[in-house]
Amino acid sequence: MDKVLNRRGVATSRVALRWLRGTLVLACLGLLVSCAAKKVAPGSSEYRTNSYHSVVTVTGNDVPGVLQVREASAWLGSGQARLTVQAGESVTATYSAWVNGHGRLIGTWLVDDAEVDRVALYITYGETLLITLKGAQWLPTHKEGTHTVRFVVESPVVETQVPEMTYKVVGR
């Protein structure tokens, strides 16, 4: 058997070294394959640019302290609490609030009392928070009738939740 000295001066079999080297190469390749990005088609149920469907915007300056949500409001479209749309037309819902401090914000969009999106993020700065939900899959307009929408803040504790909004879908 062919022996070589390793760094510590211990005799080691060349066959054992080749086996070890080969095992390490295979393990590294396996790790690379398992970590490779999965190709997902935009529009498929697996495609999401973030962990939630809403678009979140926080602007302003760093305000020290524990996160507080104050002066919140919500609207549909370009500012209405009630909206009438044609079947198939797009609807947008927006939650707006002044925020102070740092902390985790958790909230849920409810459409017809069913959860359609859950937003959870850590706010490290900002004074103005906008959370916008849009899209026919989240705010359905294919079914005629009246639908309710609301954003419920679960954390931090808020004194009052924003009122429910409604949109009515009418036939074409």
TORKOL-4160 file (C-alpha; in steps of 0.2 Angstrom, whole numbers, padded with zeros to 4 digits, m for minus):
172
<pt num="1" X="0000" Y="0000" Z="0000"/>
<pt num="2" X="0007" Y="0017" Z="m0005"/>
<pt num="3" X="0009" Y="0028" Z="0010"/>
<pt num="4" X="0012" Y="0047" Z="0012"/>
<pt num="5" X="0015" Y="0059" Z="0026"/>
<pt num="6" X="0002" Y="0072" Z="0030"/>
<pt num="7" X="0005" Y="0089" Z="0038"/>
<pt num="8" X="0007" Y="0081" Z="0055"/>
<pt num="9" X="0020" Y="0069" Z="0049"/>
<pt num="10" X="0007" Y="0054" Z="0051"/>
<pt num="11" X="0008" Y="0041" Z="0037"/>
<pt num="12" X="m0008" Y="0040" Z="0027"/>
<pt num="13" X="m0014" Y="0029" Z="0013"/>
<pt num="14" X="m0015" Y="0038" Z="m0004"/>
<pt num="15" X="m0031" Y="0028" Z="m0007"/>
<pt num="16" X="m0039" Y="0035" Z="0009"/>
<pt num="17" X="m0034" Y="0053" Z="0003"/>
<pt num="18" X="m0042" Y="0051" Z="m0014"/>
<pt num="19" X="m0057" Y="0044" Z="m0006"/>
<pt num="20" X="m0058" Y="0059" Z="0006"/>
<pt num="21" X="m0055" Y="0071" Z="m0007"/>
<pt num="22" X="m0069" Y="0064" Z="m0018"/>
<pt num="23" X="m0081" Y="0063" Z="m0004"/>
<pt num="24" X="m0078" Y="0082" Z="0000"/>
<pt num="25" X="m0080" Y="0086" Z="m0018"/>
<pt num="26" X="m0097" Y="0077" Z="m0019"/>
<pt num="27" X="m0103" Y="0085" Z="m0003"/>
<pt num="28" X="m0099" Y="0102" Z="m0010"/>
<pt num="29" X="m0108" Y="0099" Z="m0026"/>
<pt num="30" X="m0123" Y="0092" Z="m0017"/>
<pt num="31" X="m0123" Y="0108" Z="m0006"/>
<pt num="32" X="m0122" Y="0119" Z="m0021"/>
<pt num="33" X="m0136" Y="0110" Z="m0030"/>
<pt num="34" X="m0147" Y="0111" Z="m0015"/>
<pt num="35" X="m0144" Y="0129" Z="m0013"/>
<pt num="36" X="m0147" Y="0134" Z="m0031"/>
<pt num="37" X="m0161" Y="0145" Z="m0035"/>
<pt num="38" X="m0177" Y="0137" Z="m0040"/>
<pt num="39" X="m0184" Y="0143" Z="m0057"/>
<pt num="40" X="m0202" Y="0149" Z="m0054"/>
<pt num="41" X="m0212" Y="0157" Z="m0067"/>
<pt num="42" X="m0219" Y="0175" Z="m0063"/>
<pt num="43" X="m0238" Y="0173" Z="m0060"/>
<pt num="44" X="m0237" Y="0156" Z="m0053"/>
<pt num="45" X="m0243" Y="0152" Z="m0035"/>
<pt num="46" X="m0225" Y="0150" Z="m0030"/>
<pt num="47" X="m0219" Y="0167" Z="m0037"/>
<pt num="48" X="m0218" Y="0180" Z="m0024"/>
<pt num="49" X="m0205" Y="0195" Z="m0023"/>
<pt num="50" X="m0207" Y="0196" Z="m0004"/>
<pt num="51" X="m0215" Y="0186" Z="0009"/>
<pt num="52" X="m0232" Y="0195" Z="0007"/>
<pt num="53" X="m0243" Y="0201" Z="m0007"/>
<pt num="54" X="m0244" Y="0219" Z="m0001"/>
<pt num="55" X="m0232" Y="0233" Z="m0006"/>
<pt num="56" X="m0225" Y="0241" Z="0010"/>
<pt num="57" X="m0217" Y="0259" Z="0010"/>
<pt num="58" X="m0209" Y="0267" Z="0025"/>
<pt num="59" X="m0203" Y="0285" Z="0023"/>
<pt num="60" X="m0196" Y="0298" Z="0036"/>
<pt num="61" X="m0183" Y="0299" Z="0049"/>
<pt num="62" X="m0176" Y="0288" Z="0063"/>
<pt num="63" X="m0188" Y="0291" Z="0078"/>
<pt num="64" X="m0181" Y="0282" Z="0094"/>
<pt num="65" X="m0192" Y="0272" Z="0105"/>
<pt num="66" X="m0204" Y="0258" Z="0105"/>
<pt num="67" X="m0215" Y="0256" Z="0089"/>
<pt num="68" X="m0231" Y="0265" Z="0090"/>
<pt num="69" X="m0245" Y="0266" Z="0076"/>
<pt num="70" X="m0255" Y="0282" Z="0077"/>
<pt num="71" X="m0267" Y="0292" Z="0066"/>
<pt num="72" X="m0271" Y="0277" Z="0054"/>
<pt num="73" X="m0283" Y="0278" Z="0039"/>
<pt num="74" X="m0287" Y="0267" Z="0025"/>
<pt num="75" X="m0295" Y="0269" Z="0008"/>
<pt num="76" X="m0300" Y="0261" Z="m0008"/>
<pt num="77" X="m0294" Y="0267" Z="m0025"/>
<pt num="78" X="m0289" Y="0285" Z="m0024"/>
<pt num="79" X="m0296" Y="0289" Z="m0007"/>
<pt num="80" X="m0314" Y="0282" Z="m0005"/>
<pt num="81" X="m0321" Y="0271" Z="0009"/>
<pt num="82" X="m0334" Y="0265" Z="m0003"/>
<pt num="83" X="m0332" Y="0262" Z="m0021"/>
<pt num="84" X="m0341" Y="0255" Z="m0036"/>
<pt num="85" X="m0332" Y="0246" Z="m0049"/>
<pt num="86" X="m0336" Y="0236" Z="m0065"/>
<pt num="87" X="m0334" Y="0218" Z="m0065"/>
<pt num="88" X="m0315" Y="0214" Z="m0070"/>
<pt num="89" X="m0309" Y="0231" Z="m0065"/>
<pt num="90" X="m0294" Y="0233" Z="m0053"/>
<pt num="91" X="m0296" Y="0238" Z="m0035"/>
<pt num="92" X="m0283" Y="0245" Z="m0024"/>
<pt num="93" X="m0284" Y="0245" Z="m0005"/>
<pt num="94" X="m0271" Y="0256" Z="0005"/>
<pt num="95" X="m0268" Y="0257" Z="0024"/>
<pt num="96" X="m0259" Y="0273" Z="0030"/>
<pt num="97" X="m0252" Y="0277" Z="0047"/>
<pt num="98" X="m0240" Y="0288" Z="0056"/>
<pt num="99" X="m0227" Y="0278" Z="0065"/>
<pt num="100" X="m0214" Y="0282" Z="0078"/>
<pt num="101" X="m0200" Y="0271" Z="0085"/>
<pt num="102" X="m0193" Y="0254" Z="0081"/>
<pt num="103" X="m0202" Y="0237" Z="0082"/>
<pt num="104" X="m0211" Y="0223" Z="0073"/>
<pt num="105" X="m0227" Y="0227" Z="0064"/>
<pt num="106" X="m0240" Y="0213" Z="0061"/>
<pt num="107" X="m0256" Y="0216" Z="0051"/>
<pt num="108" X="m0268" Y="0206" Z="0041"/>
<pt num="109" X="m0279" Y="0211" Z="0026"/>
<pt num="110" X="m0296" Y="0204" Z="0027"/>
<pt num="111" X="m0308" Y="0203" Z="0012"/>
<pt num="112" X="m0325" Y="0197" Z="0016"/>
<pt num="113" X="m0319" Y="0192" Z="0033"/>
<pt num="114" X="m0306" Y="0180" Z="0025"/>
<pt num="115" X="m0287" Y="0183" Z="0027"/>
<pt num="116" X="m0279" Y="0187" Z="0010"/>
<pt num="117" X="m0262" Y="0193" Z="0016"/>
<pt num="118" X="m0252" Y="0194" Z="0032"/>
<pt num="119" X="m0239" Y="0208" Z="0033"/>
<pt num="120" X="m0225" Y="0206" Z="0046"/>
<pt num="121" X="m0210" Y="0217" Z="0046"/>
<pt num="122" X="m0198" Y="0225" Z="0058"/>
<pt num="123" X="m0198" Y="0244" Z="0056"/>
<pt num="124" X="m0181" Y="0252" Z="0060"/>
<pt num="125" X="m0185" Y="0270" Z="0055"/>
<pt num="126" X="m0199" Y="0280" Z="0048"/>
<pt num="127" X="m0214" Y="0292" Z="0051"/>
<pt num="128" X="m0226" Y="0287" Z="0037"/>
<pt num="129" X="m0231" Y="0269" Z="0033"/>
<pt num="130" X="m0241" Y="0264" Z="0018"/>
<pt num="131" X="m0247" Y="0246" Z="0015"/>
<pt num="132" X="m0255" Y="0244" Z="m0002"/>
<pt num="133" X="m0264" Y="0228" Z="m0008"/>
<pt num="134" X="m0270" Y="0227" Z="m0026"/>
<pt num="135" X="m0274" Y="0213" Z="m0039"/>
<pt num="136" X="m0289" Y="0203" Z="m0044"/>
<pt num="137" X="m0283" Y="0188" Z="m0035"/>
<pt num="138" X="m0283" Y="0197" Z="m0018"/>
<pt num="139" X="m0297" Y="0210" Z="m0021"/>
<pt num="140" X="m0309" Y="0200" Z="m0032"/>
<pt num="141" X="m0320" Y="0209" Z="m0045"/>
<pt num="142" X="m0326" Y="0194" Z="m0055"/>
<pt num="143" X="m0341" Y="0191" Z="m0043"/>
<pt num="144" X="m0355" Y="0204" Z="m0043"/>
<pt num="145" X="m0360" Y="0210" Z="m0026"/>
<pt num="146" X="m0353" Y="0220" Z="m0011"/>
<pt num="147" X="m0336" Y="0215" Z="m0003"/>
<pt num="148" X="m0329" Y="0222" Z="0013"/>
<pt num="149" X="m0310" Y="0225" Z="0015"/>
<pt num="150" X="m0301" Y="0230" Z="0031"/>
<pt num="151" X="m0283" Y="0230" Z="0038"/>
<pt num="152" X="m0281" Y="0224" Z="0056"/>
<pt num="153" X="m0265" Y="0228" Z="0065"/>
<pt num="154" X="m0261" Y="0214" Z="0077"/>
<pt num="155" X="m0245" Y="0221" Z="0084"/>
<pt num="156" X="m0241" Y="0233" Z="0091"/>
<pt num="157" X="m0257" Y="0236" Z="0101"/>
<pt num="158" X="m0267" Y="0251" Z="0093"/>
<pt num="159" X="m0281" Y="0260" Z="0102"/>
<pt num="160" X="m0293" Y="0260" Z="0087"/>
<pt num="161" X="m0293" Y="0250" Z="0071"/>
<pt num="162" X="m0297" Y="0258" Z="0055"/>
<pt num="163" X="m0315" Y="0256" Z="0049"/>
<pt num="164" X="m0320" Y="0243" Z="0036"/>
<pt num="165" X="m0321" Y="0248" Z="0018"/>
<pt num="166" X="m0333" Y="0242" Z="0005"/>
<pt num="167" X="m0333" Y="0240" Z="m0014"/>
<pt num="168" X="m0347" Y="0235" Z="m0025"/>
<pt num="169" X="m0345" Y="0225" Z="m0041"/>
<pt num="170" X="m0358" Y="0229" Z="m0054"/>
<pt num="171" X="m0360" Y="0220" Z="m0071"/>
<pt num="172" X="m0353" Y="0227" Z="m0087"/>
